[in-house]
């Protein structure tokens, strides 16, 4: 398990500089709109403290900083991704609102019930131990707190899935080969998206971990999904 953690961390370290650029190409910029939707969901409960796990280059944390009187902690195991995120935070003068910390979801250092919201954008499928991570997230959330996850999924429509497979097998890998220092990383990201549970299977996992009032919003014909769960 430790070896797998190290491999994932090293992989994301290796693609940190081009990650934002390639992510825009892969999703045709749509991920920015979905991340703003996460912020809009958060605003409905007026959170004061948010934990953004697998924060990467801090896109979601930066979007969350628009919420009034709210502090955000962004956590990620990749120091190189955090360096890119910190640079963006510095450039936008957001250090009073966002704190970045290195760490893993499987072993959170925070006390019980301290966060109003936990957000995760395209990171939950990279958790080494999904159930332990969800257990930790549940622990650090306040009563009635929200878990909001944006993650890849598979289109249910057979015709749409054909185009999705072409996109992920060819387009994503070609983009990785052209623009990335580690094209194998994009092969991993493509394959992990197909093997990770999604839709009702993932909702069942959340329910088994004691989350309630679980909702899902399908994006781009099912290529991504936003999950909302309450403690």
KAZIVEN-V152044 format. One record per pair of residues at least 6 apart in sequence whose ideal C-beta (glycine too) atoms are under 6 Angstrom apart, sorted by the first residue. I is the first residue (numbers start at 1). J is the second residue. Records with the same first field share a line. If there is no record, write none. Layout:
I->J ; J
//
This chain:
1->128
4->128
5->128
8->126
9->77 ; 78
11->185
12->78 ; 81
13->78 ; 80
14->181 ; 182
15->180 ; 182 ; 185
16->80 ; 81 ; 84
18->179 ; 180
19->57
20->57
22->175 ; 179
25->175
26->172
30->220
34->150 ; 219
35->59 ; 60 ; 63
38->119 ; 148
39->63 ; 64
41->148
42->117
43->67
47->70 ; 116 ; 117
48->70 ; 116
49->71 ; 115 ; 116
50->64 ; 72 ; 117
51->73 ; 115 ; 118
52->60 ; 61 ; 72 ; 74 ; 119
53->75 ; 105 ; 120
54->76 ; 120 ; 123
55->61 ; 74 ; 75 ; 76
56->76 ; 81
57->81 ; 84 ; 85
58->74 ; 85 ; 88
60->119 ; 121
61->72 ; 74 ; 98
64->72
65->94 ; 97 ; 98
72->98
73->99
74->100
75->101 ; 103
76->82
77->104
79->102
82->100
85->100
86->100
89->98
105->127 ; 133
106->129 ; 132 ; 133
108->136 ; 140
110->140
112->139
113->142
114->140
115->140 ; 141
116->142 ; 145
117->146
118->137 ; 141 ; 147
119->148
120->149
121->150
124->149 ; 151
125->192 ; 196
127->133
134->209
137->147
138->209 ; 231
141->231
145->231
146->230
147->229
148->228
149->227
150->226
152->193 ; 224
153->198 ; 222 ; 225
155->161 ; 164 ; 221 ; 222
156->222
160->221
164->223
168->190
172->186 ; 190
173->186
176->183 ; 186
177->183
203->214
206->214 ; 229
211->229
212->230
213->230
214->229
215->228
216->225 ; 227
217->226
218->225
//
